[in-house]
Amino acid sequence: MEQIPILMVGDCLLVSIQVDMHDQLAMALQDSLMTKIVETGARGVMIDISALQFVDSFIGRLFSNIASMARVLDAATVVVGMQPAVAITLVELGMTLSGVKTALNVDRGLALIRRMIAVEDGRGRREA
Amino acid sequence: MPKPSDSILPTLLDRHHKRLLEDWFIQQQGTGAAVATGDDAETRAHSVRFLTELRKGLASGELDGIEGAGWSGMREVLDDISRAQALKGFSPSQTAGFVFSLREPLFGLLRREVGDETSRLAEEMLMVALLLDRLVLYTTEVFQKSREDVITRQQQELLELSTPVVRLWEGIVAVPLIGTLDSNRTQIVMENLLQQIVTTGAQIAIIDITGVPTVDTLVAQHLLKTVAAARLMGADCIISGIRPQIAQTIVHLGVELSVTSKASLAGAFELALRRLGKTVVDRAPAKPVAE
């Protein structure tokens, strides 16, 4: 079965979705991503969907779910490179992905993850 | 209904073409149909074409309707006239009047020629009346359609005119919205804005609603959709230009805008610059130039 590669960049996991997502592939991605976070102790997850042309509500929910799950595992999630058409579709579907951070491209996404991790660490220090 | 071969109309038209045309002109002057076209020579040209095609149509023998091939020339003439009238802004009755004004000259012609045969006269008149009615209906339809085309085109132009996305600074774009937001326009604004975010790599989008007359729940929903879509692309939105009345309306309606908003575009721009880590400072006054 085809698989979406998960790359380790520093302490972040980078997932680039280059193929059309079907539900089974999506579930497999979610599964392997969580396993990978636990294995590597990654602090951030970046999902690059710049090549994704179509989304449905299932994939929309997948992003929300991954973000929530990763948060439980202490990793920040950023979805980057969404196409205008995809953004419009998601909004029309009523999915604003309010729990998910977004960025225009991988570069900005990486900067955002750094900031999020820094904020998270700062909060941890204050509480300690 | 007389059979085509029975009708003497084609023959009469051939024989009395000139006289009929003159009668028609007089009639047009009287009813104001000629004035309506604004141009005497043009009306004359139209009338001559009309009569020629009327003869052709009658000669074709299709008297039950004007949809057939025999009337294609006539339809073309009517298309031309109606369209020209519609574009010049004349009323439908003025346009229909052009065709209707032929009724009296035609009836007059029939009365002169077959006036002594009462039943024949009645039949011919009925046929002429029916035919003219069809022609007028067709004229009005074309007229209406041309007007609708004009309206559609203007709407399209309005849409294109009223939704520019401007780049204010590196990383900041603004959308000055003018006029009421309906779902059609929201769609276009959204598409333009998102495309511009991609091209300019903007991080902050300012939506200025100074020119939006009213904000009701529907407009607010459209605004929030746009904001949500921009956020999905990784850009923050600021809504600016909220007038005092609009602020009151929004609260009275119980609409939750749940997005950063500023009263003026200037305020929003300042906030955007600050978020990008930029400040605007006054320059030290220039030293007087030594003479």
Contacts between the chains, C-beta under 8 A, distances in Angstrom:
chain1	res1	chain2	res2	distance
A	79	B	232	7.8
A	80	B	234	6.6
A	82	B	232	5.2
A	82	B	233	5.4
A	82	B	234	7.4
A	83	B	198	8.0
A	84	B	191	6.4
A	84	B	194	3.4
A	84	B	195	5.6
A	84	B	197	7.8
A	84	B	198	6.4
A	84	B	229	7.8
A	84	B	233	6.9
A	86	B	232	7.7
A	87	B	194	5.8
A	87	B	229	4.3
A	87	B	230	7.7
A	87	B	232	4.1
A	87	B	233	5.3
A	88	B	187	7.7
A	88	B	190	5.9
A	88	B	191	6.9
A	88	B	194	7.0
A	88	B	229	5.6
A	90	B	229	7.6
A	90	B	232	6.0
A	91	B	190	7.8
A	91	B	225	5.0
A	91	B	228	4.9
A	91	B	229	4.5
A	91	B	232	7.1
A	92	B	225	7.8
A	96	B	228	4.1
A	96	B	231	7.2
A	96	B	232	7.3
A	97	B	232	6.3
A	102	B	231	6.2
A	102	B	232	5.4
A	102	B	233	6.7
A	102	B	234	4.3
A	103	B	234	3.9
A	104	B	197	6.9
A	104	B	198	7.4
A	104	B	201	6.0
A	104	B	202	8.0
A	104	B	203	7.2
A	104	B	233	6.2
A	104	B	234	4.1
A	104	B	235	6.8
A	105	B	201	7.5
A	105	B	234	7.8
A	108	B	203	7.4
A	108	B	234	6.3
A	109	B	234	7.6
